[in-house]
Amino acid sequence: MSGGEEILYGIHPVAETFRAGRRSISELLISGQKPGARIRELIAYAKAGNIPISRETKEGIKRLTDADNHQGVAARVSPYPAVDWPELLMAASGPCIFLLLDSIADPQNLGALIRTALCAGVEAVVIPKDRSAGPTPAVSKASAGALEHIALAHVANLVYIMKDLKKIGAWITGLEAAAKQSIYATDFTGTAAIVIGGEAAGLRPLVRRECDFLAHIPMAAAAVNSLNAAVAGGVVLYEAFRQQHEAAATT
């Protein structure tokens, strides 16, 4: 592939890439002679932008994407446009939520968390470059295309980011099953940063130490030890979203 291009796949990721307008698209690939309504919409986007459209077999798209769930559509696109952290930090104003993901390795979990973050109005998502899934086509697919709209920073050191957030008055809460404090007793109004640890080890020690608070999600007696990272993230993000909206309604 030339110029560091990626191949996105799946109807939602390709459609949201057209809508977001953040990447350049050099080719749309579709399979089948009678495309359905959703793929016809993609064809219309491509024609409007003078983007070449190629026919490819389903097996051909599978070989190109290394994915079975491509839904008969793919696109050659420029690399993911991650945002510089200083730019994100300078743009933050008023009550907002930052989501920091500490070593989320599963693309499905990362995609699900990004989708929830976009729906919950998160200001920005921050992921480390090491020991973490990156903003790949698989993550875009798992996010149902939300990756194409979210402000995401790919950083070298998460602890430095946490220090930067504290300088602008953010309070940082790390999600941890063993914490004494509940997320429902945690104040997420104002500038809030939520840190979710990796699937296996949770928060790394240096990241945990930099948190202002540690909080858990209350659970009834259950047969499992904890929630999946993506599910837990969804619960805490919407608690923060609820608090911020209720606080805004009373001012």
C-alpha positions in Angstrom: 0.0 0.0 0.0 1.4 3.4 -1.0 1.8 6.5 1.2 1.1 4.6 4.5 -2.5 4.1 3.5 -4.8 1.8 5.5 -7.8 -0.2 4.4 -10.9 0.4 6.4 -13.7 -2.1 6.2 -17.4 -2.4 7.1 -20.3 -0.2 6.2 -20.3 2.0 9.3 -16.5 2.8 9.4 -16.4 3.6 5.7 -19.6 5.7 5.9 -18.4 7.6 9.0 -15.1 8.3 7.3 -16.9 9.9 4.4 -19.1 11.9 6.8 -16.2 13.0 9.1 -14.0 14.2 6.3 -10.9 13.8 8.3 -9.1 11.3 6.1 -8.5 11.3 2.4 -10.1 8.4 0.6 -8.3 7.1 -2.6 -10.6 4.2 -3.5 -13.9 2.5 -2.5 -14.0 -1.3 -2.9 -17.3 -3.1 -3.1 -18.4 -6.7 -3.7 -21.5 -7.9 -5.4 -23.4 -6.8 -8.5 -26.5 -5.6 -6.8 -25.5 -3.5 -3.7 -28.0 -2.8 -1.0 -29.2 0.7 0.0 -26.4 1.3 2.5 -23.7 0.4 0.0 -25.4 2.5 -2.7 -25.1 5.4 -0.3 -21.3 4.9 -0.1 -21.2 4.7 -3.9 -23.0 8.1 -4.0 -20.5 9.6 -1.5 -17.6 8.3 -3.7 -19.0 9.6 -6.9 -19.7 13.0 -5.3 -16.0 13.2 -4.3 -14.7 11.8 -7.6 -13.2 8.8 -5.7 -12.5 5.7 -7.8 -14.9 2.7 -7.2 -13.6 -0.8 -7.7 -15.4 -4.1 -7.8 -13.9 -6.9 -5.7 -15.0 -10.3 -4.6 -15.8 -11.0 -1.0 -12.8 -13.2 -0.8 -10.7 -10.5 -2.3 -11.8 -8.0 0.3 -11.2 -10.6 3.0 -7.6 -11.0 1.8 -7.1 -7.3 1.7 -8.5 -6.6 5.2 -7.7 -9.9 6.9 -11.3 -9.8 8.3 -14.4 -11.8 7.8 -16.8 -9.1 8.9 -16.1 -6.6 6.1 -19.8 -6.6 4.9 -18.7 -6.4 1.3 -17.1 -3.0 1.5 -13.7 -1.4 2.1 -11.9 1.8 1.4 -8.2 2.8 1.0 -7.7 5.8 3.3 -5.0 7.9 4.7 -3.7 7.0 8.2 -5.8 7.8 11.3 -5.5 11.6 12.1 -4.7 11.4 15.8 -4.7 14.9 17.5 -1.7 16.4 19.2 -2.2 16.4 23.0 -1.2 20.1 23.5 -3.8 21.0 21.0 -6.5 19.0 22.8 -5.5 20.5 26.1 -5.6 24.0 24.9 -9.1 23.5 23.4 -10.6 22.2 26.6 -12.9 24.6 28.4 -15.6 24.4 31.0 -16.8 21.2 32.6 -15.8 18.3 30.4 -14.7 14.6 30.5 -11.4 13.1 29.4 -11.1 9.4 29.0 -7.6 7.9 29.6 -7.1 4.2 28.7 -4.2 2.5 30.4 -3.1 -0.5 28.3 -6.4 -1.6 26.7 -5.0 -4.3 24.4 -8.2 -5.7 22.9 -9.3 -3.8 19.8 -13.0 -4.8 20.5 -12.8 -3.2 24.0 -11.0 -0.1 22.6 -13.6 0.3 19.9 -16.5 -0.2 22.3 -15.0 2.4 24.7 -14.5 4.9 21.9 -18.1 4.5 20.7 -19.4 5.1 24.3 -17.1 8.0 24.7 -18.4 9.7 21.6 -22.0 9.1 22.7 -21.3 10.5 26.2 -19.7 13.7 24.8 -16.2 13.0 26.0 -13.8 15.8 25.2 -10.9 13.5 24.2 -9.7 9.9 24.5 -6.0 9.4 25.3 -4.2 6.1 24.7 -0.5 5.2 25.2 1.6 4.1 22.2 3.0 1.1 24.0 1.1 -1.9 25.5 -2.1 -0.8 23.9 -4.3 -1.4 20.9 -4.0 1.5 18.5 -6.5 3.3 16.3 -6.5 0.6 13.6 -9.2 -0.4 11.1 -10.2 -3.2 13.5 -10.9 -0.6 16.2 -12.8 1.6 13.8 -15.0 -1.4 12.9 -15.5 -2.3 16.6 -16.5 1.4 17.3 -19.1 1.3 14.5 -17.2 4.2 12.9 -17.1 6.4 16.1 -13.3 6.4 15.9 -13.6 8.6 12.8 -15.2 11.4 14.8 -13.6 11.2 18.3 -10.7 13.4 19.3 -8.0 10.9 20.1 -4.4 11.5 21.3 -1.8 8.7 20.9 0.8 9.6 23.6 4.2 8.3 24.8 3.5 8.6 28.5 0.1 8.6 30.2 1.5 9.8 33.6 2.7 13.1 31.9 -0.8 13.5 30.5 -2.3 13.2 33.9 0.1 15.8 35.3 -0.9 18.1 32.4 -4.6 17.6 33.3 -4.0 18.5 36.9 -2.5 21.8 35.8 -5.8 22.8 34.2 -7.7 21.8 37.3 -8.9 18.3 36.4 -9.6 15.8 39.0 -8.5 12.3 38.0 -10.5 9.2 39.0 -9.1 5.7 38.3 -11.5 2.8 38.0 -10.5 0.0 40.3 -12.6 -2.9 41.6 -11.0 -3.0 45.0 -11.4 0.8 45.7 -13.4 1.7 48.8 -15.2 4.7 47.1 -18.1 4.1 44.7 -18.4 5.9 41.4 -21.8 7.2 42.7 -20.0 8.9 45.6 -17.4 10.5 43.3 -17.7 14.0 41.9 -17.4 14.1 38.2 -18.6 17.7 37.7 -16.1 20.2 36.5 -13.1 19.0 34.5 -13.0 15.2 35.1 -10.5 12.6 33.8 -11.4 9.0 34.1 -8.7 6.3 33.8 -9.6 2.7 32.9 -6.9 0.0 33.2 -6.0 -2.9 31.0 -8.0 -6.1 30.8 -5.5 -8.2 32.6 -3.6 -6.1 35.2 -5.9 -3.0 35.6 -4.2 0.3 36.4 -0.4 0.2 36.3 1.2 1.3 39.6 2.5 4.7 38.4 -0.8 5.5 36.8 -2.7 4.5 39.9 -0.4 6.7 42.1 -1.2 9.7 39.9 -4.9 9.4 40.4 -6.7 11.8 42.8 -9.3 9.2 43.5 -9.9 5.5 43.0 -13.5 4.3 42.6 -15.4 1.1 42.0 -18.6 0.1 40.4 -21.0 -1.4 43.0 -22.1 -4.9 42.1 -24.6 -7.4 43.6 -23.1 -10.7 44.7 -22.1 -12.4 41.4 -20.3 -15.3 39.9 -17.7 -13.1 38.2 -15.1 -10.9 39.8 -15.5 -7.7 37.7 -17.1 -6.2 34.7 -15.5 -6.2 31.2 -13.3 -3.1 30.7 -15.7 -1.8 27.9 -18.8 -2.4 30.0 -17.2 -0.8 33.1 -16.1 2.2 31.1 -19.7 2.6 29.8 -21.1 2.6 33.3 -18.7 5.2 34.7 -18.8 7.5 31.6 -22.5 7.7 31.8 -22.4 8.4 35.5 -20.0 11.3 34.7 -22.3 12.4 31.8 -25.3 12.4 34.2 -23.6 14.4 36.8 -22.3 17.0 34.4 -25.7 17.5 32.7 -27.5 17.7 36.1 -25.0 20.3 37.3 -25.4 22.3 34.1 -29.2 22.2 34.5 -29.0 23.8 37.9 -26.7 26.7 36.9 
